[in-house]
Amino acid sequence: MSGGEGASSCDQCPSGWATNGARQSCDACLPGKYEDEAEGDGQHTCAACPEKWASGGGLTSCSLCGEGE
């Protein structure tokens, strides 16, 4: 992401965060989502956890829910 118009460099978002649509800031992935890097293109987005998996938000992966959860 860039710091805005006229930026001289780009910065990496922290783990569990993804760039907004304008790529000017980083936002934490919300609960139920995780940071996902699209295969090969280096673009990081927040993707929904699959069924029976959960995330507290701001994470790079989801955890499998326990039996009965």
mmJSON file of the N, C-alpha and C atoms, coordinates in Angstrom:
{"data_MODEL":{"atom_site":{
"group_PDB":["ATOM","ATOM","ATOM","ATOM","ATOM","ATOM","ATOM","ATOM","ATOM","ATOM","ATOM","ATOM","ATOM","ATOM","ATOM","ATOM","ATOM","ATOM","ATOM","ATOM","ATOM","ATOM","ATOM","ATOM","ATOM","ATOM","ATOM","ATOM","ATOM","ATOM","ATOM","ATOM","ATOM","ATOM","ATOM","ATOM","ATOM","ATOM","ATOM","ATOM","ATOM","ATOM","ATOM","ATOM","ATOM","ATOM","ATOM","ATOM","ATOM","ATOM","ATOM","ATOM","ATOM","ATOM","ATOM","ATOM","ATOM","ATOM","ATOM","ATOM","ATOM","ATOM","ATOM","ATOM","ATOM","ATOM","ATOM","ATOM","ATOM","ATOM","ATOM","ATOM","ATOM","ATOM","ATOM","ATOM","ATOM","ATOM","ATOM","ATOM","ATOM","ATOM","ATOM","ATOM","ATOM","ATOM","ATOM","ATOM","ATOM","ATOM","ATOM","ATOM","ATOM","ATOM","ATOM","ATOM","ATOM","ATOM","ATOM","ATOM","ATOM","ATOM","ATOM","ATOM","ATOM","ATOM","ATOM","ATOM","ATOM","ATOM","ATOM","ATOM","ATOM","ATOM","ATOM","ATOM","ATOM","ATOM","ATOM","ATOM","ATOM","ATOM","ATOM","ATOM","ATOM","ATOM","ATOM","ATOM","ATOM","ATOM","ATOM","ATOM","ATOM","ATOM","ATOM","ATOM","ATOM","ATOM","ATOM","ATOM","ATOM","ATOM","ATOM","ATOM","ATOM","ATOM","ATOM","ATOM","ATOM","ATOM","ATOM","ATOM","ATOM","ATOM","ATOM","ATOM","ATOM","ATOM","ATOM","ATOM","ATOM","ATOM","ATOM","ATOM","ATOM","ATOM","ATOM","ATOM","ATOM","ATOM","ATOM","ATOM","ATOM","ATOM","ATOM","ATOM","ATOM","ATOM","ATOM","ATOM","ATOM","ATOM","ATOM","ATOM","ATOM","ATOM","ATOM","ATOM","ATOM","ATOM","ATOM","ATOM","ATOM","ATOM","ATOM","ATOM","ATOM","ATOM","ATOM","ATOM","ATOM","ATOM","ATOM","ATOM","ATOM","ATOM","ATOM"],
"id":[1,2,3,4,5,6,7,8,9,10,11,12,13,14,15,16,17,18,19,20,21,22,23,24,25,26,27,28,29,30,31,32,33,34,35,36,37,38,39,40,41,42,43,44,45,46,47,48,49,50,51,52,53,54,55,56,57,58,59,60,61,62,63,64,65,66,67,68,69,70,71,72,73,74,75,76,77,78,79,80,81,82,83,84,85,86,87,88,89,90,91,92,93,94,95,96,97,98,99,100,101,102,103,104,105,106,107,108,109,110,111,112,113,114,115,116,117,118,119,120,121,122,123,124,125,126,127,128,129,130,131,132,133,134,135,136,137,138,139,140,141,142,143,144,145,146,147,148,149,150,151,152,153,154,155,156,157,158,159,160,161,162,163,164,165,166,167,168,169,170,171,172,173,174,175,176,177,178,179,180,181,182,183,184,185,186,187,188,189,190,191,192,193,194,195,196,197,198,199,200,201,202,203,204,205,206,207],
"type_symbol":["N","C","C","N","C","C","N","C","C","N","C","C","N","C","C","N","C","C","N","C","C","N","C","C","N","C","C","N","C","C","N","C","C","N","C","C","N","C","C","N","C","C","N","C","C","N","C","C","N","C","C","N","C","C","N","C","C","N","C","C","N","C","C","N","C","C","N","C","C","N","C","C","N","C","C","N","C","C","N","C","C","N","C","C","N","C","C","N","C","C","N","C","C","N","C","C","N","C","C","N","C","C","N","C","C","N","C","C","N","C","C","N","C","C","N","C","C","N","C","C","N","C","C","N","C","C","N","C","C","N","C","C","N","C","C","N","C","C","N","C","C","N","C","C","N","C","C","N","C","C","N","C","C","N","C","C","N","C","C","N","C","C","N","C","C","N","C","C","N","C","C","N","C","C","N","C","C","N","C","C","N","C","C","N","C","C","N","C","C","N","C","C","N","C","C","N","C","C","N","C","C","N","C","C","N","C","C"],
"label_atom_id":["N","CA","C","N","CA","C","N","CA","C","N","CA","C","N","CA","C","N","CA","C","N","CA","C","N","CA","C","N","CA","C","N","CA","C","N","CA","C","N","CA","C","N","CA","C","N","CA","C","N","CA","C","N","CA","C","N","CA","C","N","CA","C","N","CA","C","N","CA","C","N","CA","C","N","CA","C","N","CA","C","N","CA","C","N","CA","C","N","CA","C","N","CA","C","N","CA","C","N","CA","C","N","CA","C","N","CA","C","N","CA","C","N","CA","C","N","CA","C","N","CA","C","N","CA","C","N","CA","C","N","CA","C","N","CA","C","N","CA","C","N","CA","C","N","CA","C","N","CA","C","N","CA","C","N","CA","C","N","CA","C","N","CA","C","N","CA","C","N","CA","C","N","CA","C","N","CA","C","N","CA","C","N","CA","C","N","CA","C","N","CA","C","N","CA","C","N","CA","C","N","CA","C","N","CA","C","N","CA","C","N","CA","C","N","CA","C","N","CA","C","N","CA","C","N","CA","C","N","CA","C","N","CA","C","N","CA","C","N","CA","C"],
"label_alt_id":[null,null,null,null,null,null,null,null,null,null,null,null,null,null,null,null,null,null,null,null,null,null,null,null,null,null,null,null,null,null,null,null,null,null,null,null,null,null,null,null,null,null,null,null,null,null,null,null,null,null,null,null,null,null,null,null,null,null,null,null,null,null,null,null,null,null,null,null,null,null,null,null,null,null,null,null,null,null,null,null,null,null,null,null,null,null,null,null,null,null,null,null,null,null,null,null,null,null,null,null,null,null,null,null,null,null,null,null,null,null,null,null,null,null,null,null,null,null,null,null,null,null,null,null,null,null,null,null,null,null,null,null,null,null,null,null,null,null,null,null,null,null,null,null,null,null,null,null,null,null,null,null,null,null,null,null,null,null,null,null,null,null,null,null,null,null,null,null,null,null,null,null,null,null,null,null,null,null,null,null,null,null,null,null,null,null,null,null,null,null,null,null,null,null,null,null,null,null,null,null,null,null,null,null,null,null,null],
"label_comp_id":["MET","MET","MET","SER","SER","SER","GLY","GLY","GLY","GLY","GLY","GLY","GLU","GLU","GLU","GLY","GLY","GLY","ALA","ALA","ALA","SER","SER","SER","SER","SER","SER","CYS","CYS","CYS","ASP","ASP","ASP","GLN","GLN","GLN","CYS","CYS","CYS","PRO","PRO","PRO","SER","SER","SER","GLY","GLY","GLY","TRP","TRP","TRP","ALA","ALA","ALA","THR","THR","THR","ASN","ASN","ASN","GLY","GLY","GLY","ALA","ALA","ALA","ARG","ARG","ARG","GLN","GLN","GLN","SER","SER","SER","CYS","CYS","CYS","ASP","ASP","ASP","ALA","ALA","ALA","CYS","CYS","CYS","LEU","LEU","LEU","PRO","PRO","PRO","GLY","GLY","GLY","LYS","LYS","LYS","TYR","TYR","TYR","GLU","GLU","GLU","ASP","ASP","ASP","GLU","GLU","GLU","ALA","ALA","ALA","GLU","GLU","GLU","GLY","GLY","GLY","ASP","ASP","ASP","GLY","GLY","GLY","GLN","GLN","GLN","HIS","HIS","HIS","THR","THR","THR","CYS","CYS","CYS","ALA","ALA","ALA","ALA","ALA","ALA","CYS","CYS","CYS","PRO","PRO","PRO","GLU","GLU","GLU","LYS","LYS","LYS","TRP","TRP","TRP","ALA","ALA","ALA","SER","SER","SER","GLY","GLY","GLY","GLY","GLY","GLY","GLY","GLY","GLY","LEU","LEU","LEU","THR","THR","THR","SER","SER","SER","CYS","CYS","CYS","SER","SER","SER","LEU","LEU","LEU","CYS","CYS","CYS","GLY","GLY","GLY","GLU","GLU","GLU","GLY","GLY","GLY","GLU","GLU","GLU"],
"label_asym_id":["A","A","A","A","A","A","A","A","A","A","A","A","A","A","A","A","A","A","A","A","A","A","A","A","A","A","A","A","A","A","A","A","A","A","A","A","A","A","A","A","A","A","A","A","A","A","A","A","A","A","A","A","A","A","A","A","A","A","A","A","A","A","A","A","A","A","A","A","A","A","A","A","A","A","A","A","A","A","A","A","A","A","A","A","A","A","A","A","A","A","A","A","A","A","A","A","A","A","A","A","A","A","A","A","A","A","A","A","A","A","A","A","A","A","A","A","A","A","A","A","A","A","A","A","A","A","A","A","A","A","A","A","A","A","A","A","A","A","A","A","A","A","A","A","A","A","A","A","A","A","A","A","A","A","A","A","A","A","A","A","A","A","A","A","A","A","A","A","A","A","A","A","A","A","A","A","A","A","A","A","A","A","A","A","A","A","A","A","A","A","A","A","A","A","A","A","A","A","A","A","A","A","A","A","A","A","A"],
"label_entity_id":["1","1","1","1","1","1","1","1","1","1","1","1","1","1","1","1","1","1","1","1","1","1","1","1","1","1","1","1","1","1","1","1","1","1","1","1","1","1","1","1","1","1","1","1","1","1","1","1","1","1","1","1","1","1","1","1","1","1","1","1","1","1","1","1","1","1","1","1","1","1","1","1","1","1","1","1","1","1","1","1","1","1","1","1","1","1","1","1","1","1","1","1","1","1","1","1","1","1","1","1","1","1","1","1","1","1","1","1","1","1","1","1","1","1","1","1","1","1","1","1","1","1","1","1","1","1","1","1","1","1","1","1","1","1","1","1","1","1","1","1","1","1","1","1","1","1","1","1","1","1","1","1","1","1","1","1","1","1","1","1","1","1","1","1","1","1","1","1","1","1","1","1","1","1","1","1","1","1","1","1","1","1","1","1","1","1","1","1","1","1","1","1","1","1","1","1","1","1","1","1","1","1","1","1","1","1","1"],
"label_seq_id":[1,1,1,2,2,2,3,3,3,4,4,4,5,5,5,6,6,6,7,7,7,8,8,8,9,9,9,10,10,10,11,11,11,12,12,12,13,13,13,14,14,14,15,15,15,16,16,16,17,17,17,18,18,18,19,19,19,20,20,20,21,21,21,22,22,22,23,23,23,24,24,24,25,25,25,26,26,26,27,27,27,28,28,28,29,29,29,30,30,30,31,31,31,32,32,32,33,33,33,34,34,34,35,35,35,36,36,36,37,37,37,38,38,38,39,39,39,40,40,40,41,41,41,42,42,42,43,43,43,44,44,44,45,45,45,46,46,46,47,47,47,48,48,48,49,49,49,50,50,50,51,51,51,52,52,52,53,53,53,54,54,54,55,55,55,56,56,56,57,57,57,58,58,58,59,59,59,60,60,60,61,61,61,62,62,62,63,63,63,64,64,64,65,65,65,66,66,66,67,67,67,68,68,68,69,69,69],
"pdbx_PDB_ins_code":[null,null,null,null,null,null,null,null,null,null,null,null,null,null,null,null,null,null,null,null,null,null,null,null,null,null,null,null,null,null,null,null,null,null,null,null,null,null,null,null,null,null,null,null,null,null,null,null,null,null,null,null,null,null,null,null,null,null,null,null,null,null,null,null,null,null,null,null,null,null,null,null,null,null,null,null,null,null,null,null,null,null,null,null,null,null,null,null,null,null,null,null,null,null,null,null,null,null,null,null,null,null,null,null,null,null,null,null,null,null,null,null,null,null,null,null,null,null,null,null,null,null,null,null,null,null,null,null,null,null,null,null,null,null,null,null,null,null,null,null,null,null,null,null,null,null,null,null,null,null,null,null,null,null,null,null,null,null,null,null,null,null,null,null,null,null,null,null,null,null,null,null,null,null,null,null,null,null,null,null,null,null,null,null,null,null,null,null,null,null,null,null,null,null,null,null,null,null,null,null,null,null,null,null,null,null,null],
"Cartn_x":[0.841,0.0,0.884,0.369,1.131,0.547,1.343,0.9,-0.009,-0.254,-1.121,-0.469,-1.089,-0.6,0.811,1.68,3.061,3.975,3.513,4.347,5.568,6.7,7.931,8.197,7.405,7.584,6.279,6.237,5.074,5.466,4.52,4.755,3.899,4.405,3.68,2.694,1.492,0.54,0.982,0.671,1.007,0.233,0.706,0.009,-1.393,-2.373,-3.756,-4.487,-3.827,-4.399,-4.335,-5.159,-5.158,-5.386,-5.006,-5.186,-6.645,-7.009,-8.357,-8.382,-9.534,-9.674,-8.749,-8.47,-7.594,-6.117,-5.85,-4.476,-3.733,-4.464,-3.842,-3.722,-4.379,-4.258,-4.458,-4.096,-4.285,-5.406,-6.249,-7.344,-7.256,-7.504,-7.496,-8.648,-8.403,-9.482,-10.459,-11.742,-12.783,-12.938,-13.56,-13.825,-14.592,-14.215,-14.822,-14.083,-13.03,-12.21,-10.733,-9.901,-8.461,-7.746,-6.48,-5.687,-5.344,-5.672,-5.446,-4.69,-3.592,-2.847,-3.297,-3.846,-4.284,-3.081,-3.292,-2.214,-1.385,-0.128,0.834,0.799,-0.282,-0.299,0.126,0.367,0.849,-0.188,-1.426,-2.472,-3.088,-3.116,-3.655,-5.067,-5.991,-7.373,-7.831,-8.979,-9.583,-10.616,-10.428,-11.329,-12.114,-13.324,-14.167,-13.618,-13.711,-13.329,-14.324,-13.846,-14.763,-15.725,-16.777,-17.751,-17.043,-17.426,-16.888,-15.502,-15.091,-13.83,-14.149,-13.28,-13.534,-12.228,-12.358,-11.214,-11.689,-10.865,-11.194,-10.967,-10.425,-10.121,-8.667,-8.125,-6.729,-5.749,-6.177,-5.341,-5.051,-4.079,-3.705,-4.264,-5.035,-5.629,-6.886,-7.647,-8.839,-8.545,-9.283,-9.137,-10.378,-10.174,-11.28,-12.079,-13.393,-14.256,-14.298,-14.428,-14.521,-15.885,-15.986,-17.238,-18.331,-19.474,-20.59,-20.519,-19.463,-19.31,-19.782],
"Cartn_y":[-1.161,0.0,1.22,2.309,3.557,4.485,5.427,6.398,7.454,7.419,8.401,8.98,9.985,10.624,11.157,10.889,11.37,10.512,9.353,8.474,8.024,7.906,7.504,6.005,5.297,3.851,3.214,1.887,1.131,0.354,0.165,-0.585,-1.842,-2.89,-4.145,-4.0,-4.527,-4.551,-5.611,-5.408,-6.432,-7.723,-8.828,-10.105,-9.981,-10.557,-10.499,-9.24,-8.415,-7.175,-7.215,-6.423,-6.346,-4.897,-4.566,-3.198,-2.929,-1.667,-1.275,-1.204,-0.962,-0.957,0.015,1.15,2.16,1.887,0.851,0.49,1.645,2.434,3.544,3.295,2.251,1.929,0.428,-0.034,-1.432,-1.52,-2.529,-2.75,-4.182,-4.366,-5.713,-6.522,-7.784,-8.664,-8.832,-8.766,-8.848,-10.275,-10.455,-11.81,-12.613,-13.876,-14.736,-14.687,-13.857,-13.737,-13.838,-14.091,-14.198,-13.581,-13.214,-12.654,-13.766,-13.555,-14.561,-13.904,-14.522,-14.02,-14.786,-14.061,-14.699,-15.375,-16.552,-17.382,-16.67,-16.401,-15.89,-14.408,-13.68,-12.273,-11.319,-11.839,-11.013,-10.086,-10.164,-9.3,-9.962,-9.242,-9.755,-9.229,-10.136,-9.771,-10.493,-10.097,-10.801,-11.759,-13.039,-14.072,-14.678,-15.143,-15.769,-17.137,-17.473,-18.806,-19.821,-21.024,-22.056,-22.497,-23.189,-23.712,-24.572,-24.433,-25.155,-24.675,-23.527,-22.892,-21.481,-20.897,-19.564,-18.791,-17.478,-16.594,-15.431,-15.028,-13.891,-12.561,-12.57,-11.334,-10.935,-10.262,-9.832,-10.987,-12.114,-13.311,-13.745,-14.652,-15.159,-16.547,-17.077,-18.395,-18.531,-19.569,-19.899,-21.157,-21.335,-22.533,-23.395,-24.687,-25.628,-25.569,-25.44,-25.422,-26.817,-26.865,-28.14,-28.784,-30.015,-30.744,-30.037,-29.797,-29.126,-27.615,-27.037,-25.577,-25.077],
"Cartn_z":[0.0,0.0,0.0,-0.48,-0.484,0.567,0.992,1.979,1.393,0.105,-0.535,-1.766,-2.313,-3.533,-3.327,-4.269,-4.204,-3.35,-2.915,-2.092,-2.888,-2.213,-2.895,-2.782,-1.975,-1.845,-1.377,-1.435,-0.97,0.274,1.165,2.389,2.406,3.03,3.182,4.337,4.175,5.281,6.288,7.584,8.574,8.323,8.854,8.73,9.308,8.603,9.041,8.6,7.813,7.303,5.779,5.114,3.653,3.24,2.024,1.551,1.227,1.374,0.971,-0.556,-1.147,-2.601,-3.305,-2.682,-3.289,-3.018,-2.22,-1.84,-1.18,-0.383,0.328,1.818,2.322,3.737,3.928,5.096,5.455,6.483,6.346,7.279,7.796,9.094,9.674,9.096,8.826,8.382,9.545,9.241,10.259,10.776,11.959,12.45,11.395,11.246,10.23,8.906,8.845,7.627,8.002,6.994,7.214,6.012,6.203,5.105,4.126,2.877,1.84,0.695,0.275,-0.876,-2.107,-3.075,-4.32,-4.961,-5.455,-5.98,-7.036,-6.685,-7.647,-7.946,-7.616,-8.023,-6.912,-5.697,-4.606,-3.997,-4.444,-3.908,-2.675,-1.576,-0.325,-0.126,0.188,0.447,1.709,2.231,3.354,2.787,3.01,2.495,3.651,3.361,4.375,4.754,6.038,6.49,5.921,5.593,5.105,6.214,5.822,6.779,7.825,9.062,10.224,10.632,10.124,10.499,10.988,11.832,12.384,12.547,12.624,12.847,13.711,14.647,15.503,14.816,13.597,12.876,13.044,12.035,12.069,12.015,11.418,11.381,9.946,9.804,8.486,8.218,9.153,8.951,9.803,9.529,10.299,11.107,12.183,13.018,12.889,12.868,12.794,14.085,13.978,15.158,15.772,17.093,17.79,17.565,17.945,17.792,18.582,17.974,18.616,18.59,18.008,17.92,16.581],
"occupancy":[1.0,1.0,1.0,1.0,1.0,1.0,1.0,1.0,1.0,1.0,1.0,1.0,1.0,1.0,1.0,1.0,1.0,1.0,1.0,1.0,1.0,1.0,1.0,1.0,1.0,1.0,1.0,1.0,1.0,1.0,1.0,1.0,1.0,1.0,1.0,1.0,1.0,1.0,1.0,1.0,1.0,1.0,1.0,1.0,1.0,1.0,1.0,1.0,1.0,1.0,1.0,1.0,1.0,1.0,1.0,1.0,1.0,1.0,1.0,1.0,1.0,1.0,1.0,1.0,1.0,1.0,1.0,1.0,1.0,1.0,1.0,1.0,1.0,1.0,1.0,1.0,1.0,1.0,1.0,1.0,1.0,1.0,1.0,1.0,1.0,1.0,1.0,1.0,1.0,1.0,1.0,1.0,1.0,1.0,1.0,1.0,1.0,1.0,1.0,1.0,1.0,1.0,1.0,1.0,1.0,1.0,1.0,1.0,1.0,1.0,1.0,1.0,1.0,1.0,1.0,1.0,1.0,1.0,1.0,1.0,1.0,1.0,1.0,1.0,1.0,1.0,1.0,1.0,1.0,1.0,1.0,1.0,1.0,1.0,1.0,1.0,1.0,1.0,1.0,1.0,1.0,1.0,1.0,1.0,1.0,1.0,1.0,1.0,1.0,1.0,1.0,1.0,1.0,1.0,1.0,1.0,1.0,1.0,1.0,1.0,1.0,1.0,1.0,1.0,1.0,1.0,1.0,1.0,1.0,1.0,1.0,1.0,1.0,1.0,1.0,1.0,1.0,1.0,1.0,1.0,1.0,1.0,1.0,1.0,1.0,1.0,1.0,1.0,1.0,1.0,1.0,1.0,1.0,1.0,1.0,1.0,1.0,1.0,1.0,1.0,1.0,1.0,1.0,1.0,1.0,1.0,1.0],
"B_iso_or_equiv":[0.0,0.0,0.0,0.0,0.0,0.0,0.0,0.0,0.0,0.0,0.0,0.0,0.0,0.0,0.0,0.0,0.0,0.0,0.0,0.0,0.0,0.0,0.0,0.0,0.0,0.0,0.0,0.0,0.0,0.0,0.0,0.0,0.0,0.0,0.0,0.0,0.0,0.0,0.0,0.0,0.0,0.0,0.0,0.0,0.0,0.0,0.0,0.0,0.0,0.0,0.0,0.0,0.0,0.0,0.0,0.0,0.0,0.0,0.0,0.0,0.0,0.0,0.0,0.0,0.0,0.0,0.0,0.0,0.0,0.0,0.0,0.0,0.0,0.0,0.0,0.0,0.0,0.0,0.0,0.0,0.0,0.0,0.0,0.0,0.0,0.0,0.0,0.0,0.0,0.0,0.0,0.0,0.0,0.0,0.0,0.0,0.0,0.0,0.0,0.0,0.0,0.0,0.0,0.0,0.0,0.0,0.0,0.0,0.0,0.0,0.0,0.0,0.0,0.0,0.0,0.0,0.0,0.0,0.0,0.0,0.0,0.0,0.0,0.0,0.0,0.0,0.0,0.0,0.0,0.0,0.0,0.0,0.0,0.0,0.0,0.0,0.0,0.0,0.0,0.0,0.0,0.0,0.0,0.0,0.0,0.0,0.0,0.0,0.0,0.0,0.0,0.0,0.0,0.0,0.0,0.0,0.0,0.0,0.0,0.0,0.0,0.0,0.0,0.0,0.0,0.0,0.0,0.0,0.0,0.0,0.0,0.0,0.0,0.0,0.0,0.0,0.0,0.0,0.0,0.0,0.0,0.0,0.0,0.0,0.0,0.0,0.0,0.0,0.0,0.0,0.0,0.0,0.0,0.0,0.0,0.0,0.0,0.0,0.0,0.0,0.0,0.0,0.0,0.0,0.0,0.0,0.0],
"pdbx_formal_charge":[null,null,null,null,null,null,null,null,null,null,null,null,null,null,null,null,null,null,null,null,null,null,null,null,null,null,null,null,null,null,null,null,null,null,null,null,null,null,null,null,null,null,null,null,null,null,null,null,null,null,null,null,null,null,null,null,null,null,null,null,null,null,null,null,null,null,null,null,null,null,null,null,null,null,null,null,null,null,null,null,null,null,null,null,null,null,null,null,null,null,null,null,null,null,null,null,null,null,null,null,null,null,null,null,null,null,null,null,null,null,null,null,null,null,null,null,null,null,null,null,null,null,null,null,null,null,null,null,null,null,null,null,null,null,null,null,null,null,null,null,null,null,null,null,null,null,null,null,null,null,null,null,null,null,null,null,null,null,null,null,null,null,null,null,null,null,null,null,null,null,null,null,null,null,null,null,null,null,null,null,null,null,null,null,null,null,null,null,null,null,null,null,null,null,null,null,null,null,null,null,null,null,null,null,null,null,null],
"auth_seq_id":[1,1,1,2,2,2,3,3,3,4,4,4,5,5,5,6,6,6,7,7,7,8,8,8,9,9,9,10,10,10,11,11,11,12,12,12,13,13,13,14,14,14,15,15,15,16,16,16,17,17,17,18,18,18,19,19,19,20,20,20,21,21,21,22,22,22,23,23,23,24,24,24,25,25,25,26,26,26,27,27,27,28,28,28,29,29,29,30,30,30,31,31,31,32,32,32,33,33,33,34,34,34,35,35,35,36,36,36,37,37,37,38,38,38,39,39,39,40,40,40,41,41,41,42,42,42,43,43,43,44,44,44,45,45,45,46,46,46,47,47,47,48,48,48,49,49,49,50,50,50,51,51,51,52,52,52,53,53,53,54,54,54,55,55,55,56,56,56,57,57,57,58,58,58,59,59,59,60,60,60,61,61,61,62,62,62,63,63,63,64,64,64,65,65,65,66,66,66,67,67,67,68,68,68,69,69,69],
"auth_comp_id":["MET","MET","MET","SER","SER","SER","GLY","GLY","GLY","GLY","GLY","GLY","GLU","GLU","GLU","GLY","GLY","GLY","ALA","ALA","ALA","SER","SER","SER","SER","SER","SER","CYS","CYS","CYS","ASP","ASP","ASP","GLN","GLN","GLN","CYS","CYS","CYS","PRO","PRO","PRO","SER","SER","SER","GLY","GLY","GLY","TRP","TRP","TRP","ALA","ALA","ALA","THR","THR","THR","ASN","ASN","ASN","GLY","GLY","GLY","ALA","ALA","ALA","ARG","ARG","ARG","GLN","GLN","GLN","SER","SER","SER","CYS","CYS","CYS","ASP","ASP","ASP","ALA","ALA","ALA","CYS","CYS","CYS","LEU","LEU","LEU","PRO","PRO","PRO","GLY","GLY","GLY","LYS","LYS","LYS","TYR","TYR","TYR","GLU","GLU","GLU","ASP","ASP","ASP","GLU","GLU","GLU","ALA","ALA","ALA","GLU","GLU","GLU","GLY","GLY","GLY","ASP","ASP","ASP","GLY","GLY","GLY","GLN","GLN","GLN","HIS","HIS","HIS","THR","THR","THR","CYS","CYS","CYS","ALA","ALA","ALA","ALA","ALA","ALA","CYS","CYS","CYS","PRO","PRO","PRO","GLU","GLU","GLU","LYS","LYS","LYS","TRP","TRP","TRP","ALA","ALA","ALA","SER","SER","SER","GLY","GLY","GLY","GLY","GLY","GLY","GLY","GLY","GLY","LEU","LEU","LEU","THR","THR","THR","SER","SER","SER","CYS","CYS","CYS","SER","SER","SER","LEU","LEU","LEU","CYS","CYS","CYS","GLY","GLY","GLY","GLU","GLU","GLU","GLY","GLY","GLY","GLU","GLU","GLU"],
"auth_asym_id":["A","A","A","A","A","A","A","A","A","A","A","A","A","A","A","A","A","A","A","A","A","A","A","A","A","A","A","A","A","A","A","A","A","A","A","A","A","A","A","A","A","A","A","A","A","A","A","A","A","A","A","A","A","A","A","A","A","A","A","A","A","A","A","A","A","A","A","A","A","A","A","A","A","A","A","A","A","A","A","A","A","A","A","A","A","A","A","A","A","A","A","A","A","A","A","A","A","A","A","A","A","A","A","A","A","A","A","A","A","A","A","A","A","A","A","A","A","A","A","A","A","A","A","A","A","A","A","A","A","A","A","A","A","A","A","A","A","A","A","A","A","A","A","A","A","A","A","A","A","A","A","A","A","A","A","A","A","A","A","A","A","A","A","A","A","A","A","A","A","A","A","A","A","A","A","A","A","A","A","A","A","A","A","A","A","A","A","A","A","A","A","A","A","A","A","A","A","A","A","A","A","A","A","A","A","A","A"],
"auth_atom_id":["N","CA","C","N","CA","C","N","CA","C","N","CA","C","N","CA","C","N","CA","C","N","CA","C","N","CA","C","N","CA","C","N","CA","C","N","CA","C","N","CA","C","N","CA","C","N","CA","C","N","CA","C","N","CA","C","N","CA","C","N","CA","C","N","CA","C","N","CA","C","N","CA","C","N","CA","C","N","CA","C","N","CA","C","N","CA","C","N","CA","C","N","CA","C","N","CA","C","N","CA","C","N","CA","C","N","CA","C","N","CA","C","N","CA","C","N","CA","C","N","CA","C","N","CA","C","N","CA","C","N","CA","C","N","CA","C","N","CA","C","N","CA","C","N","CA","C","N","CA","C","N","CA","C","N","CA","C","N","CA","C","N","CA","C","N","CA","C","N","CA","C","N","CA","C","N","CA","C","N","CA","C","N","CA","C","N","CA","C","N","CA","C","N","CA","C","N","CA","C","N","CA","C","N","CA","C","N","CA","C","N","CA","C","N","CA","C","N","CA","C","N","CA","C","N","CA","C","N","CA","C","N","CA","C","N","CA","C","N","CA","C"],
"pdbx_PDB_model_num":[1,1,1,1,1,1,1,1,1,1,1,1,1,1,1,1,1,1,1,1,1,1,1,1,1,1,1,1,1,1,1,1,1,1,1,1,1,1,1,1,1,1,1,1,1,1,1,1,1,1,1,1,1,1,1,1,1,1,1,1,1,1,1,1,1,1,1,1,1,1,1,1,1,1,1,1,1,1,1,1,1,1,1,1,1,1,1,1,1,1,1,1,1,1,1,1,1,1,1,1,1,1,1,1,1,1,1,1,1,1,1,1,1,1,1,1,1,1,1,1,1,1,1,1,1,1,1,1,1,1,1,1,1,1,1,1,1,1,1,1,1,1,1,1,1,1,1,1,1,1,1,1,1,1,1,1,1,1,1,1,1,1,1,1,1,1,1,1,1,1,1,1,1,1,1,1,1,1,1,1,1,1,1,1,1,1,1,1,1,1,1,1,1,1,1,1,1,1,1,1,1,1,1,1,1,1,1]
}}}
